[in-house]
């Protein structure tokens, strides 16, 4: 099986510099253009189905891609972004730094969760279960459209590939190959292993 892990295109919370997570926002015009460019890169990939996070920014990315691949999109709740920010979700990072500097500093540690957010252990279990189910499907070539948090968690805590750098780009593509129960990295575009 060939798996294309894809981060959604630029979203409004990216340009508004908001804490994301479960904050549901749309692609920007630039994000739509990024996705069209991504579709061109993958036009000959033979992707048979797209598994997408249910958040709007991922669904909009998937909808653009499905028209190029002429395939279906399955929404998978388990690959949605993590809410580690609790009550800060949707708040501008500048405002949060001014009002809650200690909490903002603690958020640099991916294991930290603000009250009301999803604990990292629960998040990892959710990503693990969703990824196992998706990669047990009958398809030979699939795309998974998700977010920075799930992709990093998958690399770090599920596949044990290590850390991805902070520069995980909009519409980054990571191509994986699955043989039996083993996964290997084939290609990375828009992301860097730290």
N, C-alpha and C positions, 0 to 999 in steps of 0.2 A: 504494500500500500504506500502511495505517495501522499503526504499531508502538507498542505500549504497553510502555515499559521500566518494570519494576516491581522495587523492592527488597523482599526478603522482610520478614516481620513480625519483631517483637522476638524475640530468641532468648536462650537461657540464658546464653550467653557475654556478651551485652550487659549483663544485670543482674549477672552475676558479675564484670564488668569484666576480662575475659580478652582476651589477644591472640588474634584470630580467624584469618583466613586459612583454612588447610586444616583447622582444628579443626572437627569435625563435631558440631553440636549441634541441639537441637530448638527449636521455637517454644515460648514461654511461653504461659500462658493468655491474657495480654494480647496476645501476638502473634497468637494465633488470632482474638481479638476484632477486632484491627486488620484482619486479612485479611477477616473477614466484612463489616466496614464498607467496605473497598476493593471487595469483590465487589458490594456494593450500589451504589457509585458507578459501576461499570462494567457493571452488569446489562444495560443497553440498548446496549452498545458494538458488539455483533455479532462479538466475538472468535471466530475459527474454530479456533484451535489455540494451545496454550501451549508455548513452548520454555523449558525449565527447567534450571538448574544441577542437577547430581546430588547436591549436598549436602542433607542432611536438612532444614535450615531452609527452603531454597528448594522442595524437593519437597513439604513439608507446606503451604506457602503455595499452591503450584500445585494440590495436591489439593483444597483448599477452593475455589479459583477454578473448577476444571474442573466441579465439580458445579453451579455457577451458570451457567456458559457452555455446559454440556452439550457439551464438546469433549474431545479427547485432549490428553495431555501427552507431549511428546518430550523426553527427557533429553539434554542437549548438554554433553558434557565440556568443551568449549572456553569455556563461559561461567561456569565455576566461579571461586570467589574465588582471588586470588593469595596465595601464602604468601611474604611478604617477611620474615617474622619468624623463619624457621628454627627453631632449637631453643627459642625463646621461645613458639612457638605453643601455646596452651592454658594459658599461665602467667598468673597475675594481674598486672595492670599495676602494682599497688603493689609486689609482690615484685620484679618486673623492674626498676622504678625504684631500689629499694634495692640490688639486687645487680649490676645492669649499667647504671648511669646514662648512661655514654657511648653505649652501643648504643641505648638508648631515645631519647636525644637525636637520634641519627643517623636513627632511623626516622621522624622528622618529615619527612624528605626522601623523597618517593615513589620517587625513583630509587635509593635505598639498599636493599640487600638483605643480610640477615645470611647468613652461610655456611650452605648447606643450603636456602636459600629460592630462589624463582623470580626471576630477573633481570627488570627492568622491560621490557627490549627483547623478551625471550621472551614475557612476558605480553602485551605489545602485539600481537605477531604472532599469538598465540593468539586474542585477542579479535577482531582484524581478520578473521582467517580464518573464525571461527565466525559473526560478524555478517554477513559477506558471504554465507556459505552460507545462513543463516537468511533473510536478506532477498532471496534469489534464489528463494525458494519460491513456489509457485503461489497462496498465500493472499492475500486482500485485507486482512484485519484479523488481526493476531497480537499475542500478549503474549510478552514475554521476561522471565522471573522470574530475577533474578540477585542480585548483591551490590553493596555500595558501591564496592568497588575496580574491578570490571569496568565499572560504569556511569560512574564518573569517568574511567577510561581511554578509554572510548568517546567521551566528550565531548571530552576533552583531546587525545588522540593519534590517534584514528581519524576522527572527524567534524570535528575542529578547531573546535568550538563554544566552547572556552574552559574555564575551571575552574568546577566546582560548589563551593559553599561547604562547609565542614565539617559543616554541618547538613543532611545528606542523611537524611531521616527514614525510619523504619520504614514500609513500604508506600508509599513515595513513588512517584508515577506521572509519567512523562514521555512525552507523546504526540508522536510524530514522524510526518511524512508523507514517503514516498519517491515521487519522480517521476523515472523513468528512473534515473539514477545520483545524483540530487541529493536531499539530505535537508534538511528544515526542521523547526524546533520549532513545534508547534501549541499545546501547553499543558504547564505544569509545575505539579504539585501535591505539596508536601512536600519540595521542593528549591528551591535558589536559585542562579542563576548568580553567581559571585563577581565 
